[in-house]
Amino acid sequence: MSKLETNTIDTISGSTTLTLGGTNANAITIPSGVTMSVPSGGLSGQNYPAFLAYPNADQTLTDATTTKVVFNTEDFDTNNCFDSTTNYRFTPTVAGKYFCYTSVSLGSTTYTNSNLNEIRLLFYKNGAKIKQSIVDFLSNPIRYGAFNMHDIISFNGSTDYLEIYARNDVASGTPNIQGDSSNRPTYFGAFRIGA
């Protein structure tokens, strides 16, 4: 084993990419107690791409019908992977496993006298349902609720995409999803956690 001692490692003039290791290196070890100074631009790492989106207004639903949730406002989107204008879907550009999460606030347009019988929250990957959470209130209806779901999902980095769907069965009133820019009662996000 050889040891290299130096104060600065930099690229050659005209190049902006510095590569540490090659085909034989798969890890860089930083000894305990050593600190790293990160430049103002930060580091891009394992947790990118990442995004967080939310609806800026209520979305009216058809009773007892599974409907795509419209997330039309982005809080952040590191790699421009979330479509907040047309399809309201996440299509990550880097292959790997992602932690995906959502919270959807469901109720009725008449919150004071509505009765929710059943709520469904669904992850759709490439147009097909891959995860579903169901809460049944038929014996004891509620007026309003925020429902959460998360999962670790693999994406190929090119064509795989994820969408959020919801189903709200109400006994009275018109079912809806609450959206708001100030307190964000409904949101959808994801970040890469590894290969």
N, C-alpha and C positions, 0 to 999 in steps of 0.2 A: 504494500500500500504506500502511495506517495502522499506528501503533504504539500499544499500550495499556500503560501502566506503572501497576502497582498492587501492593499488598502482600497483599491477600486477595481471593479470589473465593468467594462463598458463595451459597447458595440463598436465596430469599425466605422469610420466616417461614411455616411450615406446609408447606413443600415439602422433600422429602428427596433429590430427584434433580437433579443438576447436569449439563447437557448442554453440551459443548464442540463447536461446529460444528453444521452443519445439513445441508441437502441438497447444499451445494457442497463441504463438507469431508470428506475421506476419510482424512486422516492428521494427526497432531500431531507436529511436529518438536521434539525436545529437543536443544539445542546440545551439542557435545562439552564435557565438563568439568562439566556441570550435574548435580547429584545430586538424587534425589527422596527425600523422607521418606515412608515408607509407614505409615499408622496401624496400630494393633495388630490391627485386623480384617483387614488385608491387602487385596489387590486381587483381584478376580475377572477372569480374562483368558482368553486363547485356549486355555489348557490345561485348561479345565473344560468339560463334566463330565469327571471322572476317577474311577477306582475301582481297588481291588486286593482280590481275594478268594482264598480257599484252602479246601481241605477239612480239617476238624479230626480226621478219622479215615480209616483205609483204606477203599477202596471195592472190593468184590469184583466181578469182571467174569465174563462168560461167555466161554469160550475162543473166539478167532477171530470175535468179534461186535462190531460197532461200537456203542459205548455212550456216552451223554452223561455227561460228568464232572460230579459233584456238588460245586460250590463253595458250601459252606453257612456260611462265616464271612467277614465283611468286615473287612479292615484299615482301609479308608476308602472312602467313597462320597460324593463332594461334592454330587451332585444327586439322590441317591436313585434312581439309574438301574439299579442291579444288583439282581436278584431272587435272594436267597440262601436262600429258604424253599420255593419251589414249582417254578419253571421254570429256575433257575440260568442266567439269561441277562442280557445287557447291552442295555438299550434306551435309548440316549441321548436326552435331551430337547432338545438343540440340534443343528441340522443342521450337517454339515461332514465333514471328513476326520479320522479318528482313527487313532492308532498303537495297534494291538492286539497283545498279546503273551501267551504262555502257556509254561509249563514243566510237564511232567507226568512224574512219576517212576513208572515201570512195572516190575513184576517179578512174582513169584509168592509165594504164601503160604509156600512152602518155599524161601526164598532160597538155602540152602546147596546144594541139588541141583536147582534149577530150570534149565530151558533155554528162553530166549526165541528163537523162530524169526523173528518179525516184529513190528514196532511201526508203528502208524499214528496220526498226530495230525491232527485235522481241524478247520477253521473251518466252521461252518454259519451262514449268514446267512439269516434268514427261513425256516428249515427246510430249506434246500438247501445242499449242500456247495459251498464256493467256493475252498477251499484245502486241500491235503493234503500231508503229509510222510510218506514211507515209508522205513523202515530194515529191510533184510532180513538176518537173521543165520543163515539156514538152513544155510549151509556151515560156520559157526563160531558156534554159539549162545553167548549171554552170559546172565548170571544176573539182572542188574538194570541199569537205566539211566535217566537223566533226559534228556528230549527236549524241545527248544525250537522254537517257531515264532512268527513275527511277520508282520504285514502292515499296510499302510495301507488303510483301508476307509472308504468314504463311507456316511453314514447320513442319512436324511431328517429326523431330529429328532422323529419322532412314532411311526411303526410299525415301522421297521427294528430288528432285534435280532440279536445274535450269541451263539452257543453253542459250547462246545468238546466235541468227541467224541474218543474214543480206541478203538483196537483193539489187543489184545495176544494174540498167538498163542504159546502155550507148549507145549513138548514134555512137560513134567511139572509137577505142582503146579497150583494154581488161580490164574489171572491176577488181578492186582489193581493198583490205583493207590494209592501211598503218600500218606497225609494225616497231618498233624501240626500242632498249634498252635504248638509251640516253634520248630521249624526250617523249617517251610513248604516241604517238598520239591516240592509241587505248587501252582501259583498261576495266576491269570488276571487280566489288567488291561488298561486302555485309558485314553487321554487324548486330548482334542481338539487337533489341531495347526493347524487353519485351516478356512476356508470351502470 
